[in-house]
Amino acid sequence: MRRFVDGSGFRTIVCTLLVLASPPVIRADDEPANSILRKMPDIKAQDVAGSPVDLQALARRGNGLAILFRSETCPVSKQYGPTFARVETSLRERGIATVVVNPVATDPKDAIDKFRATIPGIAYVHDVEERIAAALIARSTTEAFLYDKALTLRYRGGIDDQFAVGTALEKPRHNWLVDAADDMVSGRDVRLAVTDPSGCVIDPHQPAGQADRNVELTFHDRISRILQKHCQECHHDGGLAPFPLVTYDDAKSHRAMIAREVKRGQMPPWFAEPAKSDETHPGWRNDRSLPASDKADLLAWLGSDSKEGDPADAPLPRKFGDSGWSIGKPDLVLQLPEPIAIAAQGKMPYQIRTVETGLTDDKWLSAYEIRPTDRQAVHHVLVFLLPPRPNGNEDKDRDEDEGRGFFAAYVPGTASMTLPEGYGKRVPKGSRFRFQIHYTPYGEATEDRLEIGLKWHDSAPSKELKVYGLSNPAIEIPPGAARHAETAKVRIPADVRLLGFLPHMHVRGAAFEYAVEFPDGKRQVILNVPRYDFNWQLHYQLASPVEVPAGSTVIATAIFDNSEANKANPDPSKTVHWGQQTDEEMLLGYVEFETDSKIAMPGPGNRIANGPLGRILGGGDPEQRRERLFRLLDRDDDGKLTREELGRLERFVPRLRDDPARLDTLLKTLDDDEDGKLDRTELKNLRNLSGG
């Protein structure tokens, strides 16, 4: 039996099996607040060695007991891994014992052992039958319960507010559990006794008679087929999802979480609003949405007693590739030159890596697949195709990459893409790939060295798939704004056929829409994402091309939520501008298209459009661009640019943002009359308005 003994004389004890003595009658509709000041149920448990443990006695031995719920397959629980160690230490210093309870029966033993090894002596109960969870009416896999030495519940809720589904703050704003412990041991009333825990929901533990037991659906004859069709692409052993949904036990162990996510429309991940019936829309080639009949049957089964049925009725199991490539053997595999270290917690800046292709001939892409070596840590990857650089220097303007249009993307649930028949992407000889990687720490220190596999066409295809990035680097989101709209648009100079979209914003992104304004004045929404989710940056591929004639305008409209109601918002009091990091924002609307014409879209082919400033100033001769720049900067319209007004350039020119002293040098160089300001004549000395 493993015990941890400290100066207070109590032990934290590792447990796996348990027995409940005289379990209390629990009502499923109990409000969490109603349980405060109730007595701890008489819970008996056994440790890994089979020794009996009395949790009530453990609480009486010191100043109380904290029961922390956890799951080794819930992403939010895993993010809290290092936090558990810090909290256990803090509570122990206050004379409070800690027990960890895992109510997910199918969580693997090796994962449990791995977590226990990170905190020697931590008490860990695998509540396989969910009896502790039922006795406490636990709500989620991160909920904490704090009892005093008189066995009275003083606090229940989240450990803190740092992590939630889709949210990871750099540090917590509120340390609810430790604050409650301070109040309790000081003899004060706990100031905040109940909070809402994040994490994965736990089965509501409905008493017999409350669940619908008349549902004839069984797992093997119906539900297994729904999961196989709509879920198992990610939810299989070794898949992208945190746990499998292949067996009956898999589904039953996670049924509360499945029901919540399906009801919320989060699973399966697909956020495109269905096209209106009065519009001509081809639909989506990769539509993941759950049909109404499947959704109804799945929720009915989850809300019933979830019968297993006859295994003879089960479908043939779906086969998934092992370590092989889902696209087949690639013609070329490129890997990051060195592994990237990822800390257990904290905010990690985007990682930028460039890899030479070594191609000596032009190639045409038919399929790609991106494979991280640690998929848990990778939020998303964008891959950009860069031209050869004769001087061998690294391109320092990261924003330029965004405007090029992505070449390949890796997002949760989408690691590969096979282009439609007859289409290809051209990869010129000597090209380079730049990887923009967003890592999200998940509670364990790790490293990743991802790779991309590429398959080529044997010869040039009949159609070239191109990508254009609609962007607006001049976005300015006011503090506290809940529905702030910004737009980006481009006029199409030739007939094109739209093929797909990939909207990109950061954690304040709330909604995104692509629309086309035709030359005759008609406006059609092609894609509306009313609930944008930064954690699911999906690639929406049209089932067939949408014809867009020359002279049309493609408009991307983004809605941002900078209010306190946005739980992912790092700072609602901040005015937010364009930037690479998740506490900054972007308005990027990638558009995949094909055309028979050679068209000059605004983009990297014209140096004036390389950087964010160039994209704002647009085309025209140098004089026109200088005048647009002057008007952009001259906020008080007095015909003079002060140092403060010139400071706005830092938002659009990365080199000035990284080295503000350059701006002072620029002002001194152009200021002929040395009055500390620039007029239009002095601005003519400025030659490079590229924004790079």
Secondary structure as GFF3:
##gff-version 3
##sequence-region A 1 692
A	DSSP	beta_strand	3	5	.	.	.	ID=ss1
A	DSSP	beta_strand	11	13	.	.	.	ID=ss2
A	DSSP	beta_strand	15	20	.	.	.	ID=ss3
A	DSSP	three_ten_helix	32	35	.	.	.	ID=ss4
A	DSSP	beta_strand	43	47	.	.	.	ID=ss5
A	DSSP	beta_strand	52	54	.	.	.	ID=ss6
A	DSSP	alpha_helix	55	61	.	.	.	ID=ss7
A	DSSP	beta_strand	64	69	.	.	.	ID=ss8
A	DSSP	alpha_helix	75	79	.	.	.	ID=ss9
A	DSSP	alpha_helix	81	93	.	.	.	ID=ss10
A	DSSP	beta_strand	96	102	.	.	.	ID=ss11
A	DSSP	alpha_helix	109	118	.	.	.	ID=ss12
A	DSSP	beta_strand	123	126	.	.	.	ID=ss13
A	DSSP	alpha_helix	131	136	.	.	.	ID=ss14
A	DSSP	beta_strand	144	148	.	.	.	ID=ss15
A	DSSP	beta_strand	153	157	.	.	.	ID=ss16
A	DSSP	beta_strand	163	164	.	.	.	ID=ss17
A	DSSP	beta_strand	167	168	.	.	.	ID=ss18
A	DSSP	alpha_helix	176	185	.	.	.	ID=ss19
A	DSSP	pi_helix	219	223	.	.	.	ID=ss20
A	DSSP	alpha_helix	224	230	.	.	.	ID=ss21
A	DSSP	alpha_helix	248	253	.	.	.	ID=ss22
A	DSSP	alpha_helix	255	264	.	.	.	ID=ss23
A	DSSP	alpha_helix	292	303	.	.	.	ID=ss24
A	DSSP	three_ten_helix	311	313	.	.	.	ID=ss25
A	DSSP	beta_strand	332	335	.	.	.	ID=ss26
A	DSSP	beta_strand	340	342	.	.	.	ID=ss27
A	DSSP	beta_strand	351	356	.	.	.	ID=ss28
A	DSSP	beta_strand	363	371	.	.	.	ID=ss29
A	DSSP	three_ten_helix	375	377	.	.	.	ID=ss30
A	DSSP	beta_strand	378	386	.	.	.	ID=ss31
A	DSSP	alpha_helix	398	404	.	.	.	ID=ss32
A	DSSP	beta_strand	408	410	.	.	.	ID=ss33
A	DSSP	beta_strand	416	418	.	.	.	ID=ss34
A	DSSP	beta_strand	423	427	.	.	.	ID=ss35
A	DSSP	beta_strand	432	439	.	.	.	ID=ss36
A	DSSP	beta_strand	446	448	.	.	.	ID=ss37
A	DSSP	beta_strand	451	456	.	.	.	ID=ss38
A	DSSP	beta_strand	463	464	.	.	.	ID=ss39
A	DSSP	beta_strand	466	471	.	.	.	ID=ss40
A	DSSP	beta_strand	476	477	.	.	.	ID=ss41
A	DSSP	beta_strand	484	491	.	.	.	ID=ss42
A	DSSP	beta_strand	496	504	.	.	.	ID=ss43
A	DSSP	beta_strand	509	517	.	.	.	ID=ss44
A	DSSP	beta_strand	523	529	.	.	.	ID=ss45
A	DSSP	beta_strand	540	548	.	.	.	ID=ss46
A	DSSP	beta_strand	553	560	.	.	.	ID=ss47
A	DSSP	beta_strand	576	577	.	.	.	ID=ss48
A	DSSP	beta_strand	588	594	.	.	.	ID=ss49
A	DSSP	three_ten_helix	607	609	.	.	.	ID=ss50
A	DSSP	alpha_helix	612	617	.	.	.	ID=ss51
A	DSSP	alpha_helix	622	633	.	.	.	ID=ss52
A	DSSP	alpha_helix	643	646	.	.	.	ID=ss53
A	DSSP	three_ten_helix	647	651	.	.	.	ID=ss54
A	DSSP	alpha_helix	654	658	.	.	.	ID=ss55
A	DSSP	alpha_helix	661	670	.	.	.	ID=ss56
A	DSSP	alpha_helix	680	683	.	.	.	ID=ss57
###
